[in-house]
Amino acid sequence: MHSVPQTPERMAAQEAAEARARADAKRFRLAQEAAEERARVNEERFARLQETLIHATARQTAPPRPASPPDDHVDLRKFRTSDGPTYVGPYQETEAFLAWIQALEIFFDTKKVTTTDDKIRIAGTLIKETNLLSVYSNEAKKHLEKPWTDFKQTLFDAALPVRWRQGLKEKIQSLKMDASKTFAQYKTRARTLQRMINYDSNPLKISDLSLAEWLSGGLPTEIRADILKFKILESTPFDYGRFAKRVRIFFDALPA
């Protein structure tokens, strides 16, 4: 292709276009520099204002620190419940709930939690079963100024069957020591059920003598015969620990 000849008019037009481009570029650069200068000035002004506010605030009376809890309260903001016992159910399963409530009382004792409102608030963080948690959410605020025993009874009424003590008593009475169990396991199971029945009960619902009599009924025939022969249930006053030791001796004396 042949190049277009550069006429004086064309060259003048090209130079004019380049001049306009340079002028536009200069205006853009100047506008950008002006914008940057305004931003810098605004930033400095804001920094000075911020510094003024900081100094003014510092001169004011410092706000009071959050009050420490009274001596008989725990600081719930710092209290750790991660090592506390959690209730996961099953709902209205007697042994699961009683094991949890007893562990909860021990947790309160070891952590020196003594006031009702602290106990109620902490207990709420440890309930993971939805039915009991619903009861908690409806009842907790009503009991904050009442004795802990009142709120605990509310939990008992919700989480336990109506005749829960009778149900546990029947479990003790039906205990049988089979070949797969040791005497230690057998008596521990009976003792655990007794403590659950007697929880918060005064007088006790199940005495040590009654427990020993029921426990004896589930032992092998030879051991029951020794218990009757040596009249160890008839000692006065009755000592459950001594009774258990004598029964263990009877087991040790059985032929291999």
C-alpha positions as CSV (number, residue, x, y, z in Angstrom):
1,M,0.0,0.0,0.0
2,H,1.1,3.6,-0.7
3,S,1.5,5.9,2.3
4,V,-0.7,9.0,2.5
5,P,1.4,12.1,1.7
6,Q,1.8,14.4,4.7
7,T,0.4,17.7,3.7
8,P,0.9,20.8,5.8
9,E,-2.7,20.8,6.8
10,R,-2.5,17.1,7.9
11,M,0.7,17.7,9.9
12,A,-0.9,20.7,11.6
13,A,-3.9,18.7,12.6
14,Q,-1.8,15.9,14.0
15,E,0.3,18.4,16.1
16,A,-2.9,20.0,17.4
17,A,-4.2,16.5,18.4
18,E,-1.0,15.7,20.2
19,A,-1.0,19.0,22.0
20,R,-4.6,18.4,23.2
21,A,-3.6,15.0,24.4
22,R,-0.7,16.4,26.4
23,A,-2.9,19.1,27.8
24,D,-5.5,16.5,28.8
25,A,-2.8,14.4,30.5
26,K,-1.5,17.4,32.4
27,R,-5.0,18.3,33.6
28,F,-5.5,14.7,34.7
29,R,-2.2,14.7,36.5
30,L,-2.9,18.0,38.2
31,A,-6.4,16.8,39.2
32,Q,-5.0,13.6,40.6
33,E,-2.3,15.5,42.6
34,A,-5.0,17.8,43.9
35,A,-7.2,14.9,45.0
36,E,-4.2,13.2,46.7
37,E,-3.4,16.5,48.5
38,R,-7.0,16.8,49.7
39,A,-7.0,13.2,50.9
40,R,-3.7,13.9,52.8
41,V,-5.1,17.0,54.4
42,N,-8.3,15.2,55.4
43,E,-6.3,12.3,56.8
44,E,-4.2,14.7,58.9
45,R,-7.3,16.6,60.0
46,F,-8.9,13.3,61.1
47,A,-5.8,12.2,62.9
48,R,-5.7,15.5,64.8
49,L,-9.3,15.2,65.7
50,Q,-8.9,11.6,66.8
51,E,-5.9,12.6,69.0
52,T,-7.9,15.4,70.5
53,L,-10.8,13.0,71.4
54,I,-8.4,10.6,72.9
55,H,-6.8,13.2,75.1
56,A,-10.2,14.6,76.1
57,T,-11.4,11.1,77.0
58,A,-8.2,10.4,79.0
59,R,-8.8,13.5,81.1
60,Q,-12.3,12.4,82.0
61,T,-12.9,10.3,85.0
62,A,-12.2,6.7,84.1
63,P,-15.3,4.5,84.0
64,P,-15.8,2.3,87.0
65,R,-14.5,-1.2,86.6
66,P,-17.1,-3.9,86.6
67,A,-18.0,-4.8,90.1
68,S,-16.5,-8.0,91.4
69,P,-19.2,-10.5,92.4
70,P,-20.1,-10.6,96.1
71,D,-18.0,-12.9,98.3
72,D,-20.5,-15.8,98.1
73,H,-20.8,-15.7,94.3
74,V,-18.5,-17.0,91.6
75,D,-17.5,-14.9,88.7
76,L,-19.6,-16.5,86.0
77,R,-17.6,-14.6,83.3
78,K,-14.5,-16.6,84.2
79,F,-16.1,-19.8,85.5
80,R,-15.3,-22.9,83.5
81,T,-18.1,-25.4,83.0
82,S,-16.2,-27.5,80.5
83,D,-15.2,-30.0,83.2
84,G,-18.7,-30.2,84.7
85,P,-21.0,-33.2,84.3
86,T,-23.5,-32.9,81.4
87,Y,-27.0,-34.4,81.3
88,V,-27.7,-36.0,78.0
89,G,-30.6,-38.3,79.0
90,P,-32.4,-40.4,78.1
91,Y,-35.2,-38.4,79.4
92,Q,-37.1,-39.9,82.4
93,E,-34.4,-42.6,82.7
94,T,-34.0,-42.7,86.5
95,E,-30.4,-43.8,86.9
96,A,-29.0,-41.4,84.2
97,F,-30.6,-38.4,85.9
98,L,-29.7,-39.3,89.4
99,A,-26.1,-40.0,88.5
100,W,-26.0,-36.6,86.8
101,I,-27.6,-34.7,89.7
102,Q,-25.3,-36.3,92.2
103,A,-22.2,-35.5,90.1
104,L,-23.6,-31.9,89.8
105,E,-23.7,-31.5,93.5
106,I,-20.1,-32.8,93.8
107,F,-19.1,-30.3,91.1
108,F,-20.7,-27.4,93.0
109,D,-18.9,-28.5,96.2
110,T,-15.5,-28.7,94.6
111,K,-15.9,-25.4,92.8
112,K,-17.3,-23.7,95.9
113,V,-20.6,-22.7,94.1
114,T,-22.9,-21.9,97.0
115,T,-25.7,-19.5,95.9
116,T,-28.9,-20.5,94.2
117,D,-28.7,-18.2,91.2
118,D,-25.1,-19.3,90.4
119,K,-26.1,-23.0,90.7
120,I,-29.1,-22.5,88.4
121,R,-27.2,-20.6,85.8
122,I,-24.4,-23.1,85.8
123,A,-26.7,-26.1,85.7
124,G,-28.4,-24.7,82.6
125,T,-25.1,-24.8,80.7
126,L,-24.7,-28.5,81.5
127,I,-28.2,-29.7,80.4
128,K,-28.0,-31.1,76.9
129,E,-31.2,-33.1,76.8
130,T,-33.9,-31.1,74.9
131,N,-36.9,-32.0,77.2
132,L,-35.2,-31.0,80.4
133,L,-33.7,-28.0,78.8
134,S,-37.2,-26.8,77.8
135,V,-38.3,-27.2,81.5
136,Y,-35.2,-25.3,82.5
137,S,-35.8,-22.4,80.2
138,N,-39.4,-22.0,81.5
139,E,-38.6,-22.3,85.2
140,A,-35.1,-21.0,85.9
141,K,-35.9,-17.3,86.3
142,K,-38.8,-18.1,88.7
143,H,-36.4,-19.8,91.1
144,L,-33.3,-17.5,91.1
145,E,-34.3,-16.0,94.5
146,K,-35.5,-19.3,96.0
147,P,-33.6,-22.1,97.7
148,W,-31.7,-24.4,95.3
149,T,-33.6,-27.3,96.7
150,D,-36.8,-25.8,95.2
151,F,-35.4,-25.7,91.7
152,K,-33.8,-29.1,92.1
153,Q,-37.2,-30.5,92.9
154,T,-38.5,-28.9,89.7
155,L,-35.9,-30.8,87.8
156,F,-36.7,-34.0,89.7
157,D,-40.4,-33.7,88.9
158,A,-39.7,-33.2,85.2
159,A,-36.9,-35.7,84.7
160,L,-38.0,-38.7,86.8
161,P,-41.0,-41.1,86.6
162,V,-43.6,-40.6,89.3
163,R,-42.7,-43.7,91.3
164,W,-39.0,-43.7,90.6
165,R,-37.9,-44.8,94.0
166,Q,-40.2,-47.9,93.8
167,G,-38.7,-48.7,90.5
168,L,-35.2,-48.7,91.9
169,K,-36.3,-50.7,95.0
170,E,-37.6,-53.4,92.7
171,K,-34.3,-53.5,90.9
172,I,-32.4,-54.1,94.2
173,Q,-34.9,-56.8,95.2
174,S,-34.5,-58.6,91.8
175,L,-30.7,-58.6,91.8
176,K,-29.1,-62.0,91.2
177,M,-25.4,-62.8,91.3
178,D,-24.7,-64.9,88.3
179,A,-21.4,-66.6,87.4
180,S,-20.3,-63.6,85.2
181,K,-20.2,-61.3,88.2
182,T,-17.9,-61.0,91.2
183,F,-19.2,-60.3,94.6
184,A,-17.6,-56.9,94.5
185,Q,-19.5,-56.0,91.3
186,Y,-22.7,-57.4,92.8
187,K,-22.6,-55.4,96.1
188,T,-21.4,-52.2,94.3
189,R,-24.5,-52.4,92.1
190,A,-26.8,-52.9,95.1
191,R,-25.1,-50.1,97.0
192,T,-25.4,-47.7,94.0
193,L,-29.1,-48.3,93.8
194,Q,-29.5,-47.8,97.5
195,R,-27.7,-44.4,97.4
196,M,-29.9,-43.3,94.5
197,I,-33.1,-44.3,96.4
198,N,-31.8,-42.5,99.6
199,Y,-30.7,-39.3,97.7
200,D,-32.0,-36.2,99.6
201,S,-34.2,-38.5,101.8
202,N,-34.5,-38.1,105.5
203,P,-35.1,-40.5,107.1
204,L,-33.4,-43.0,104.7
205,K,-35.8,-45.0,102.5
206,I,-33.5,-48.1,102.4
207,S,-31.5,-49.0,105.5
208,D,-28.2,-50.9,105.4
209,L,-29.9,-53.9,107.0
210,S,-32.6,-53.9,104.4
211,L,-30.0,-53.7,101.6
212,A,-28.1,-56.6,103.1
213,E,-31.2,-58.7,103.3
214,W,-32.1,-58.1,99.7
215,L,-28.6,-58.6,98.6
216,S,-28.4,-61.9,100.4
217,G,-31.5,-63.1,98.5
218,G,-29.6,-63.0,95.2
219,L,-26.5,-64.8,96.4
220,P,-25.6,-68.4,95.6
221,T,-27.3,-71.1,97.8
222,E,-24.0,-72.0,99.6
223,I,-23.4,-68.3,100.6
224,R,-27.0,-67.8,101.8
225,A,-26.6,-70.9,104.0
226,D,-23.4,-69.5,105.6
227,I,-25.2,-66.2,106.2
228,L,-27.9,-68.0,108.1
229,K,-25.5,-70.3,109.9
230,F,-23.4,-67.5,111.3
231,K,-26.3,-65.1,111.8
232,I,-24.4,-62.2,110.4
233,L,-27.7,-60.4,109.6
234,E,-28.7,-60.5,113.2
235,S,-25.7,-58.5,114.7
236,T,-26.7,-55.4,116.7
237,P,-26.0,-52.7,115.8
238,F,-25.8,-53.9,112.2
239,D,-22.6,-53.0,110.3
240,Y,-22.9,-53.2,106.6
241,G,-19.2,-53.0,106.0
242,R,-18.6,-55.9,108.4
243,F,-21.4,-57.9,106.7
244,A,-19.8,-57.4,103.3
245,K,-16.4,-58.6,104.6
246,R,-17.8,-61.7,106.1
247,V,-19.6,-62.6,102.9
248,R,-16.4,-62.1,100.9
249,I,-14.7,-64.6,103.3
250,F,-17.5,-67.1,102.6
251,F,-16.7,-66.7,98.9
252,D,-13.0,-67.2,99.5
253,A,-13.7,-70.4,101.4
254,L,-15.7,-72.0,98.5
255,P,-13.9,-74.9,96.8
256,A,-12.2,-74.0,93.6
